[in-house]
Amino acid sequence: MKSFEKPFTQQESIPEDGIARAVEIMRTGRLHRYNLAEGELSEASLLEKEFAEWQGSDYCVACTSGGYAIALALRLVGVKPGDHVLANAYTLAPVPGAIQNVGAEPAFIEIDENYHIDIADFEAKAKSSHASVLLLSHMRGHIADMNAILDICQRYDITLVEDCAHTMGAKWQGIRSGNFGKVAAFSTQTYKHMNSGEGGFLTTNDPDIAARAVISSGSYMLYERHGAIPEQAHFDAVKYASPNYSGRMDHLRAALLRSQMPLLEDNIRRWNMLYDDLHRRIKAIHGITIPDRKQEEAYVGSSIQFRLDDIETSDVPCLLKRLASRGVELKWFGDNEPKAFTSRYDSWRYIKDMPHLPKTLKVLDKTVDMRIPLNFNLDDTALLADILDEEMTSY
Ligand SMILES: *Cc1c(COP(=O)(O)O)cnc(C)c1O
């Protein structure tokens, strides 16, 4: 019997120039982003400038994590303790965590069978709730119909915050994810599209939000040492009123990320080559449903989701075990018990008014997820699909 040998959690090496620069920085001891020798340029600040240029946003703040960037974004758009924040229910634990962290409550919205926020339920909840913010996770890289979302946001005066943890580099109708809302958050945690271990970005085109983001990220009064910031006047207006919620990126992580920036576009191409091959092969397997990707969407296929629609829910654990014994690691979003990174909304039991979302539960019930590391090749995707096909035929 064939089995798959490669790990699903292997990252690519940090590029050599990034390693060299990191070592150089360690030799100087000046790791803190504001600790600069005379005339020295800050890695963190250069990174912010380069990321903002690449992303096509006016401003960028590098910070400690994606979850930090989301929580800060929520504060900056005015979320207050006790508020409700609209959010698609299919997401990862740091998203409701960020909402809870600012003292607010998530108001979860259903998803549809294509893993997008359910537009009709969004409109219904936009109307019925008092929430004024939508925190939209482009979960697992699936970008919803952004025209419909922006239309509802406009009609109900809702501010959009985008969680782009899985869509760095992805686009909807040619516009990069993160450029639709008032503020966007990105993660550079190891399993995302750039890897600094931990890290994140907040981007925006709003100069007042940008100035507050810089100061609140913990800039003390050294905000001028940031690379993608608004004019001084915007800082003068907010610098005494913005609390310091310490969450800065350091030079070491910034150096690792700067060396990866030039590879991003090519990595997206490599991910999609693997993804498209897997999608085509998995689609052909009997008993599996895999949604087609929308033509408007330029995704980054760093993971793949599909549904085991023809097998019983109670058989899913057994199938996954058999696949795992042959080296194929799938995560199950339908599991009642949260495991590792994978959890379902109803396992976040600190949420006060836990909603019942039948549509979301039905879609997730048989949804599984496979990571697509860049060290896989087209022989690997063929083998993975073969093993999946073989195991599916026994159900
Ligand atoms: C990883 C992730 C985050 C948060 O990123 P961290 O950098 O780990 O805090 C937010 N949203 C989603 C959907 C994620 O997968």
The ligand as an SDF file (V2000), in Angstrom:
LIG
                    3D

 15 15  0  0  0  0  0  0  0  0999 V2000
   -3.5500   32.8090   12.1970 C   0  0  0  0  0  0  0  0  0  0  0  0
   -4.8240   33.5370   12.1220 C   0  0  0  0  0  0  0  0  0  0  0  0
   -5.0380   34.7480   12.7780 C   0  0  0  0  0  0  0  0  0  0  0  0
   -4.0910   35.3550   13.7800 C   0  0  0  0  0  0  0  0  0  0  0  0
   -2.8030   35.2660   13.5260 O   0  0  0  0  0  0  0  0  0  0  0  0
   -1.6810   35.1750   14.6970 P   0  0  0  0  0  0  0  0  0  0  0  0
   -0.5430   35.8570   14.0350 O   0  0  0  0  0  0  0  0  0  0  0  0
   -1.4630   33.7320   14.9630 O   0  0  0  0  0  0  0  0  0  0  0  0
   -2.2100   35.9200   15.8630 O   0  0  0  0  0  0  0  0  0  0  0  0
   -6.2120   35.4110   12.5680 C   0  0  0  0  0  0  0  0  0  0  0  0
   -7.1560   34.9260   11.7730 N   0  0  0  0  0  0  0  0  0  0  0  0
   -7.0340   33.7450   11.1570 C   0  0  0  0  0  0  0  0  0  0  0  0
   -8.1480   33.2820   10.2850 C   0  0  0  0  0  0  0  0  0  0  0  0
   -5.8660   33.0080   11.3150 C   0  0  0  0  0  0  0  0  0  0  0  0
   -5.7400   31.8290   10.7230 O   0  0  0  0  0  0  0  0  0  0  0  0
  1  2  1  0
  2  3  1  0
  2 14  2  0
  3  4  1  0
  3 10  2  0
  4  5  1  0
  5  6  1  0
  6  7  2  0
  6  8  1  0
  6  9  1  0
 10 11  1  0
 11 12  2  0
 12 13  1  0
 12 14  1  0
 14 15  1  0
M  END
$$$$
